[in-house]
Amino acid sequence: MKTILNKKILFVPSLVAALAVGALAGTGFSVFAAGTTGSTTGSIAPARQWMHGGAIVGTVTAVTGSTITVSGPGGGTYTINASSATITKYENSAATTVPLSSIAVGDRVQVRGSTVTATVNASTIRDGIFPRPAPPTAIGKVTAINGSTITIAARSAPGVTTTETVDASSATVTTGRNIASSVSAIKVGDVIVVNGTANGATITATTVHDGFGPPHAGFRHVRDGGGPR
């Protein structure tokens, strides 16, 4: 199996996906070996670890100066050069930028960066329990727009549609791949994802995302964990 780790590679999700597919197809690519550092054993488990949004996710097994050793769930061992990394600590649902010295053996980390031979030059490191995004306050189809007030139809239960009024006067509006937009760009018939504070059938929005895949006939209210169907 041919090793190509002596070339500098910037790992982005699309590239990682292509390389992982190549490994599965028997093209000979391997990111790191399972159970070793910087060599190949034929295992593709470490390559799959890069599929976490293009990052290594694992447990810290050693910290020496600015060098961190991380063990991934597939058995891969990764040497991390953290000298230039921005480190974010997650604790009690709060995120804080911290120095490298705050990382300890046993911590769970997520590392993004580029590789040179057997070392990952980290650009960012997340240390701690990674927060999951909160579900949106509501998802619905726009039925009316009056200035910064948007009316949407959301499905609260199978066959039951509710009307929600969204105050978007102070909301950050995006579309597509989080491209900045505005309330004036939202049209009747659009599907929007709303985050904010709900008071009865009124939502004071902090963010509004215009667009949620292809049009659907109805949408379920998601404050109680529902989603579009």
NORHUCOR-V993384 format. One record per pair of residues at least 4 apart in sequence whose C-alpha atoms are under 8 Angstrom apart, sorted by sequence separation. I is the first residue (numbers start at 1). J is the second residue. D is the distance in Angstrom with one decimal. If there is no record, write none. Layout:
i=I j=J d=D
i=I j=J d=D
//
This chain:
i=11 j=15 d=6.3
i=12 j=16 d=6.0
i=13 j=17 d=6.1
i=14 j=18 d=6.4
i=15 j=19 d=6.2
i=16 j=20 d=6.0
i=17 j=21 d=6.2
i=18 j=22 d=6.2
i=19 j=23 d=6.3
i=20 j=24 d=6.4
i=21 j=25 d=6.2
i=22 j=26 d=6.4
i=23 j=27 d=5.6
i=32 j=36 d=7.5
i=33 j=37 d=6.2
i=36 j=40 d=7.9
i=44 j=48 d=6.6
i=45 j=49 d=6.7
i=46 j=50 d=7.1
i=47 j=51 d=7.4
i=48 j=52 d=7.9
i=50 j=54 d=4.9
i=51 j=55 d=6.7
i=52 j=56 d=7.0
i=63 j=67 d=5.9
i=64 j=68 d=6.4
i=71 j=75 d=6.4
i=72 j=76 d=5.2
i=90 j=94 d=5.6
i=91 j=95 d=6.6
i=98 j=102 d=6.6
i=103 j=107 d=6.8
i=115 j=119 d=5.6
i=116 j=120 d=6.4
i=126 j=130 d=7.7
i=145 j=149 d=5.9
i=146 j=150 d=6.4
i=155 j=159 d=7.3
i=156 j=160 d=5.9
i=157 j=161 d=7.3
i=174 j=178 d=5.2
i=175 j=179 d=5.2
i=181 j=185 d=6.8
i=182 j=186 d=7.2
i=186 j=190 d=6.8
i=198 j=202 d=5.8
i=199 j=203 d=6.2
i=221 j=225 d=8.0
i=222 j=226 d=4.0
i=11 j=16 d=6.1
i=22 j=27 d=5.3
i=23 j=28 d=5.9
i=32 j=37 d=6.4
i=33 j=38 d=6.4
i=50 j=55 d=4.9
i=52 j=57 d=7.2
i=63 j=68 d=4.6
i=71 j=76 d=5.8
i=72 j=77 d=6.4
i=89 j=94 d=8.0
i=90 j=95 d=4.6
i=115 j=120 d=4.4
i=116 j=121 d=7.3
i=145 j=150 d=4.6
i=155 j=160 d=5.6
i=156 j=161 d=6.0
i=174 j=179 d=5.2
i=175 j=180 d=6.5
i=198 j=203 d=4.3
i=221 j=226 d=5.8
i=222 j=227 d=5.3
i=22 j=28 d=7.5
i=23 j=29 d=5.1
i=32 j=38 d=5.3
i=33 j=39 d=5.3
i=34 j=40 d=7.6
i=49 j=55 d=7.3
i=50 j=56 d=5.3
i=62 j=68 d=5.8
i=63 j=69 d=6.4
i=71 j=77 d=4.6
i=72 j=78 d=7.7
i=89 j=95 d=5.5
i=90 j=96 d=6.7
i=114 j=120 d=5.6
i=115 j=121 d=5.9
i=144 j=150 d=6.0
i=145 j=151 d=6.3
i=155 j=161 d=4.2
i=156 j=162 d=6.3
i=174 j=180 d=4.6
i=175 j=181 d=6.2
i=197 j=203 d=5.5
i=198 j=204 d=6.4
i=220 j=226 d=5.8
i=221 j=227 d=6.5
i=22 j=29 d=6.6
i=23 j=30 d=6.5
i=31 j=38 d=7.9
i=32 j=39 d=6.0
i=33 j=40 d=4.5
i=34 j=41 d=6.7
i=49 j=56 d=5.9
i=50 j=57 d=7.8
i=61 j=68 d=7.7
i=62 j=69 d=5.1
i=70 j=77 d=5.7
i=71 j=78 d=6.3
i=88 j=95 d=6.3
i=89 j=96 d=5.2
i=113 j=120 d=6.2
i=114 j=121 d=5.3
i=143 j=150 d=7.8
i=144 j=151 d=5.1
i=154 j=161 d=5.5
i=155 j=162 d=5.8
i=173 j=180 d=6.2
i=174 j=181 d=4.8
i=196 j=203 d=6.3
i=197 j=204 d=5.2
i=220 j=227 d=5.2
i=221 j=228 d=8.0
i=32 j=40 d=6.3
i=33 j=41 d=5.4
i=49 j=57 d=6.6
i=60 j=68 d=6.9
i=61 j=69 d=5.6
i=62 j=70 d=7.3
i=69 j=77 d=6.9
i=70 j=78 d=5.0
i=88 j=96 d=5.5
i=89 j=97 d=6.1
i=113 j=121 d=5.4
i=114 j=122 d=6.6
i=142 j=150 d=6.9
i=143 j=151 d=5.6
i=144 j=152 d=7.1
i=153 j=161 d=6.3
i=154 j=162 d=5.2
i=172 j=180 d=8.0
i=173 j=181 d=5.2
i=174 j=182 d=7.1
i=196 j=204 d=5.5
i=197 j=205 d=6.5
i=219 j=227 d=6.9
i=220 j=228 d=5.3
i=20 j=29 d=7.9
i=31 j=40 d=7.9
i=33 j=42 d=7.3
i=34 j=43 d=6.0
i=60 j=69 d=5.8
i=61 j=70 d=5.7
i=69 j=78 d=5.6
i=70 j=79 d=6.5
i=88 j=97 d=4.5
i=89 j=98 d=6.3
i=113 j=122 d=4.2
i=114 j=123 d=7.9
i=142 j=151 d=5.8
i=143 j=152 d=5.3
i=153 j=162 d=5.8
i=154 j=163 d=6.3
i=173 j=182 d=5.3
i=196 j=205 d=4.1
i=197 j=206 d=7.9
i=219 j=228 d=4.6
i=220 j=229 d=6.9
i=19 j=29 d=6.9
i=30 j=40 d=6.4
i=33 j=43 d=6.5
i=34 j=44 d=7.9
i=60 j=70 d=4.5
i=61 j=71 d=6.5
i=69 j=79 d=4.7
i=70 j=80 d=7.4
i=87 j=97 d=5.7
i=88 j=98 d=5.9
i=112 j=122 d=5.6
i=113 j=123 d=4.9
i=142 j=152 d=4.3
i=143 j=153 d=6.6
i=153 j=163 d=4.8
i=154 j=164 d=7.0
i=172 j=182 d=7.7
i=173 j=183 d=6.6
i=195 j=205 d=5.6
i=196 j=206 d=4.9
i=218 j=228 d=7.3
i=219 j=229 d=6.2
i=33 j=44 d=8.0
i=34 j=45 d=7.0
i=59 j=70 d=5.3
i=60 j=71 d=6.4
i=68 j=79 d=5.9
i=69 j=80 d=6.0
i=86 j=97 d=7.4
i=87 j=98 d=5.7
i=111 j=122 d=6.3
i=112 j=123 d=5.8
i=113 j=124 d=6.9
i=141 j=152 d=5.1
i=142 j=153 d=6.5
i=152 j=163 d=5.8
i=153 j=164 d=6.4
i=194 j=205 d=6.4
i=195 j=206 d=5.8
i=196 j=207 d=6.8
i=218 j=229 d=7.0
i=30 j=42 d=7.4
i=34 j=46 d=6.3
i=58 j=70 d=5.8
i=59 j=71 d=5.3
i=67 j=79 d=6.9
i=68 j=80 d=4.9
i=87 j=99 d=6.6
i=111 j=123 d=7.7
i=112 j=124 d=5.4
i=140 j=152 d=5.2
i=141 j=153 d=5.3
i=151 j=163 d=6.9
i=152 j=164 d=5.3
i=194 j=206 d=7.8
i=195 j=207 d=5.3
i=216 j=228 d=7.9
i=30 j=43 d=7.7
i=33 j=46 d=6.7
i=58 j=71 d=5.3
i=59 j=72 d=6.5
i=67 j=80 d=5.5
i=68 j=81 d=6.6
i=87 j=100 d=6.8
i=111 j=124 d=6.0
i=112 j=125 d=6.6
i=140 j=153 d=5.2
i=141 j=154 d=6.9
i=151 j=164 d=5.8
i=152 j=165 d=6.5
i=194 j=207 d=6.0
i=195 j=208 d=6.5
i=216 j=229 d=7.5
i=30 j=44 d=6.6
i=32 j=46 d=6.0
i=58 j=72 d=4.2
i=67 j=81 d=4.9
i=68 j=82 d=7.0
i=111 j=125 d=4.6
i=140 j=154 d=4.6
i=151 j=165 d=4.6
i=152 j=166 d=7.6
i=194 j=208 d=4.7
i=31 j=46 d=6.6
i=32 j=47 d=7.1
i=57 j=72 d=6.2
i=58 j=73 d=6.3
i=66 j=81 d=6.1
i=67 j=82 d=6.0
i=110 j=125 d=5.6
i=111 j=126 d=6.6
i=139 j=154 d=6.4
i=140 j=155 d=7.7
i=150 j=165 d=5.9
i=151 j=166 d=6.1
i=168 j=183 d=7.2
i=193 j=208 d=5.7
i=194 j=209 d=6.5
i=30 j=46 d=7.9
i=31 j=47 d=5.4
i=56 j=72 d=7.4
i=57 j=73 d=7.9
i=66 j=82 d=5.3
i=67 j=83 d=7.6
i=109 j=125 d=6.6
i=110 j=126 d=5.0
i=138 j=154 d=7.3
i=149 j=165 d=6.9
i=150 j=166 d=5.0
i=192 j=208 d=6.6
i=193 j=209 d=5.0
i=30 j=47 d=6.5
i=66 j=83 d=5.2
i=109 j=126 d=5.4
i=110 j=127 d=6.7
i=149 j=166 d=5.7
i=150 j=167 d=6.6
i=192 j=209 d=5.5
i=193 j=210 d=6.6
i=82 j=100 d=7.4
i=109 j=127 d=4.6
i=149 j=167 d=4.9
i=150 j=168 d=7.2
i=192 j=210 d=4.5
i=193 j=211 d=7.4
i=108 j=127 d=6.0
i=109 j=128 d=6.3
i=148 j=167 d=6.3
i=149 j=168 d=6.0
i=191 j=210 d=6.2
i=192 j=211 d=5.4
i=193 j=212 d=7.0
i=24 j=44 d=7.4
i=107 j=127 d=6.6
i=108 j=128 d=5.5
i=148 j=168 d=5.2
i=149 j=169 d=7.3
i=190 j=210 d=6.8
i=191 j=211 d=5.1
i=192 j=212 d=6.4
i=23 j=44 d=6.7
i=107 j=128 d=6.3
i=108 j=129 d=7.1
i=148 j=169 d=5.1
i=190 j=211 d=6.4
i=191 j=212 d=5.7
i=49 j=72 d=7.2
i=20 j=44 d=7.8
i=49 j=73 d=7.7
i=103 j=127 d=7.0
i=186 j=210 d=6.6
i=191 j=215 d=6.9
i=3 j=28 d=7.7
i=4 j=29 d=7.4
i=49 j=74 d=7.4
i=190 j=215 d=7.6
i=2 j=28 d=5.8
i=3 j=29 d=6.8
i=4 j=30 d=8.0
i=5 j=31 d=7.2
i=46 j=72 d=7.2
i=1 j=28 d=5.2
i=2 j=29 d=6.9
i=3 j=30 d=6.8
i=20 j=47 d=5.9
i=1 j=29 d=7.5
i=20 j=48 d=6.6
i=46 j=74 d=5.7
i=45 j=74 d=5.1
i=46 j=75 d=7.2
i=45 j=75 d=7.7
i=46 j=76 d=5.5
i=45 j=76 d=7.8
i=178 j=209 d=7.7
i=5 j=38 d=7.3
i=174 j=207 d=7.8
i=16 j=50 d=6.7
i=17 j=51 d=6.8
i=66 j=100 d=7.1
i=171 j=205 d=5.4
i=172 j=206 d=6.2
i=173 j=207 d=5.8
i=174 j=208 d=6.4
i=175 j=209 d=5.4
i=176 j=210 d=7.3
i=16 j=51 d=6.7
i=148 j=183 d=6.3
i=167 j=202 d=7.4
i=170 j=205 d=7.0
i=171 j=206 d=4.3
i=172 j=207 d=4.7
i=173 j=208 d=4.8
i=174 j=209 d=4.8
i=175 j=210 d=4.8
i=176 j=211 d=6.6
i=3 j=39 d=7.2
i=88 j=124 d=7.8
i=90 j=126 d=7.3
i=147 j=183 d=8.0
i=148 j=184 d=7.9
i=165 j=201 d=6.2
i=166 j=202 d=5.9
i=167 j=203 d=6.1
i=168 j=204 d=6.6
i=169 j=205 d=7.9
i=170 j=206 d=6.4
i=171 j=207 d=4.8
i=172 j=208 d=6.2
i=173 j=209 d=5.8
i=174 j=210 d=6.2
i=175 j=211 d=6.2
i=3 j=40 d=6.8
i=84 j=121 d=7.9
i=85 j=122 d=5.3
i=86 j=123 d=6.2
i=87 j=124 d=5.9
i=88 j=125 d=6.3
i=89 j=126 d=6.1
i=90 j=127 d=6.1
i=91 j=128 d=6.4
i=147 j=184 d=7.8
i=164 j=201 d=5.0
i=165 j=202 d=4.7
i=166 j=203 d=4.8
i=167 j=204 d=4.9
i=168 j=205 d=5.3
i=171 j=208 d=6.4
i=173 j=210 d=7.3
i=13 j=51 d=6.9
i=16 j=54 d=6.3
i=81 j=119 d=6.7
i=84 j=122 d=6.9
i=85 j=123 d=4.4
i=86 j=124 d=4.8
i=87 j=125 d=4.7
i=88 j=126 d=4.9
i=89 j=127 d=4.8
i=90 j=128 d=4.8
i=91 j=129 d=6.8
i=93 j=131 d=6.5
i=163 j=201 d=7.0
i=164 j=202 d=5.9
i=165 j=203 d=6.2
i=166 j=204 d=6.0
i=167 j=205 d=5.8
i=168 j=206 d=7.3
i=1 j=40 d=7.2
i=37 j=76 d=7.2
i=79 j=118 d=6.9
i=80 j=119 d=5.8
i=81 j=120 d=5.9
i=82 j=121 d=6.5
i=83 j=122 d=7.8
i=84 j=123 d=6.4
i=85 j=124 d=4.9
i=86 j=125 d=6.2
i=87 j=126 d=5.9
i=88 j=127 d=6.0
i=89 j=128 d=5.9
i=90 j=129 d=5.8
i=164 j=203 d=7.3
i=166 j=205 d=6.4
i=168 j=207 d=7.8
i=13 j=53 d=5.7
i=34 j=74 d=6.6
i=35 j=75 d=5.0
i=36 j=76 d=6.3
i=37 j=77 d=5.4
i=38 j=78 d=7.8
i=63 j=103 d=7.8
i=78 j=118 d=7.7
i=79 j=119 d=5.1
i=80 j=120 d=4.8
i=81 j=121 d=4.8
i=82 j=122 d=5.3
i=85 j=125 d=6.5
i=87 j=127 d=7.2
i=90 j=130 d=6.5
i=168 j=208 d=7.4
i=1 j=42 d=7.3
i=12 j=53 d=7.8
i=13 j=54 d=4.6
i=34 j=75 d=4.8
i=35 j=76 d=4.9
i=36 j=77 d=5.7
i=37 j=78 d=6.0
i=63 j=104 d=7.0
i=78 j=119 d=7.1
i=79 j=120 d=6.2
i=80 j=121 d=6.1
i=81 j=122 d=5.9
i=82 j=123 d=7.5
i=90 j=131 d=7.7
i=12 j=54 d=5.3
i=34 j=76 d=4.0
i=35 j=77 d=6.0
i=37 j=79 d=7.2
i=62 j=104 d=7.8
i=63 j=105 d=6.8
i=78 j=120 d=7.3
i=80 j=122 d=6.4
i=145 j=187 d=7.6
i=11 j=54 d=6.0
i=33 j=76 d=5.7
i=34 j=77 d=7.0
i=62 j=105 d=5.6
i=145 j=188 d=7.0
i=11 j=55 d=7.9
i=32 j=76 d=6.4
i=33 j=77 d=7.5
i=60 j=104 d=7.0
i=61 j=105 d=5.2
i=144 j=188 d=5.8
i=32 j=77 d=7.6
i=60 j=105 d=5.0
i=61 j=106 d=6.2
i=142 j=187 d=7.1
i=143 j=188 d=5.3
i=32 j=78 d=7.5
i=59 j=105 d=7.7
i=60 j=106 d=5.2
i=142 j=188 d=5.0
i=143 j=189 d=6.3
i=59 j=106 d=5.8
i=60 j=107 d=5.4
i=141 j=188 d=7.7
i=142 j=189 d=5.1
i=59 j=107 d=5.7
i=60 j=108 d=6.4
i=141 j=189 d=5.8
i=142 j=190 d=5.4
i=59 j=108 d=4.6
i=60 j=109 d=7.1
i=141 j=190 d=5.7
i=142 j=191 d=6.1
i=58 j=108 d=5.8
i=59 j=109 d=6.2
i=141 j=191 d=4.4
i=142 j=192 d=7.1
i=57 j=108 d=7.4
i=58 j=109 d=5.7
i=140 j=191 d=5.6
i=141 j=192 d=6.4
i=57 j=109 d=5.8
i=58 j=110 d=6.7
i=139 j=191 d=7.2
i=140 j=192 d=5.7
i=57 j=110 d=4.4
i=139 j=192 d=5.8
i=140 j=193 d=6.9
i=56 j=110 d=5.5
i=57 j=111 d=6.5
i=139 j=193 d=4.6
i=55 j=110 d=6.3
i=56 j=111 d=5.1
i=138 j=193 d=6.1
i=139 j=194 d=6.2
i=55 j=111 d=5.4
i=56 j=112 d=6.6
i=137 j=193 d=7.8
i=138 j=194 d=5.2
i=55 j=112 d=4.8
i=136 j=193 d=6.6
i=137 j=194 d=5.6
i=138 j=195 d=6.9
i=161 j=218 d=7.6
i=54 j=112 d=7.1
i=55 j=113 d=7.7
i=136 j=194 d=5.9
i=137 j=195 d=4.8
i=161 j=219 d=7.9
i=136 j=195 d=5.0
i=137 j=196 d=6.1
i=161 j=220 d=7.8
i=136 j=196 d=8.0
i=137 j=197 d=7.4
i=137 j=198 d=7.3
i=158 j=220 d=7.8
i=155 j=218 d=6.1
i=156 j=219 d=7.8
i=157 j=220 d=6.4
i=154 j=218 d=6.8
i=155 j=219 d=4.6
i=156 j=220 d=5.0
i=157 j=221 d=7.7
i=153 j=218 d=7.6
i=154 j=219 d=4.8
i=155 j=220 d=3.6
i=156 j=221 d=4.6
i=153 j=219 d=7.2
i=154 j=220 d=5.2
i=155 j=221 d=5.2
i=156 j=222 d=7.8
i=154 j=221 d=5.2
i=156 j=226 d=8.0
i=141 j=218 d=7.4
i=140 j=218 d=7.5
i=141 j=219 d=7.2
i=38 j=117 d=6.8
i=39 j=118 d=7.8
i=140 j=219 d=5.5
i=38 j=118 d=4.2
i=139 j=219 d=6.4
i=140 j=220 d=7.4
i=37 j=118 d=6.3
i=38 j=119 d=7.6
i=139 j=220 d=6.9
i=140 j=221 d=7.5
i=139 j=221 d=6.2
i=138 j=221 d=5.4
i=139 j=222 d=6.7
i=137 j=221 d=7.8
i=138 j=222 d=5.1
i=137 j=222 d=6.0
i=138 j=223 d=6.2
i=32 j=118 d=7.7
i=136 j=222 d=6.5
i=137 j=223 d=5.0
i=135 j=222 d=7.1
i=136 j=223 d=6.9
i=135 j=223 d=7.3
i=139 j=227 d=7.2
i=139 j=228 d=7.1
i=135 j=225 d=6.9
i=11 j=112 d=8.0
i=11 j=113 d=7.0
i=10 j=113 d=6.9
i=11 j=114 d=6.2
i=10 j=114 d=4.8
i=9 j=114 d=5.7
i=10 j=115 d=7.2
i=8 j=114 d=6.7
i=9 j=115 d=5.7
i=8 j=115 d=5.5
i=9 j=116 d=7.5
i=7 j=115 d=7.7
i=8 j=116 d=5.2
i=7 j=116 d=6.4
i=8 j=117 d=7.6
i=5 j=115 d=7.2
i=6 j=116 d=6.0
i=7 j=117 d=6.8
i=5 j=116 d=6.6
i=6 j=117 d=4.3
i=5 j=117 d=4.7
i=6 j=118 d=7.8
i=5 j=118 d=6.6
//
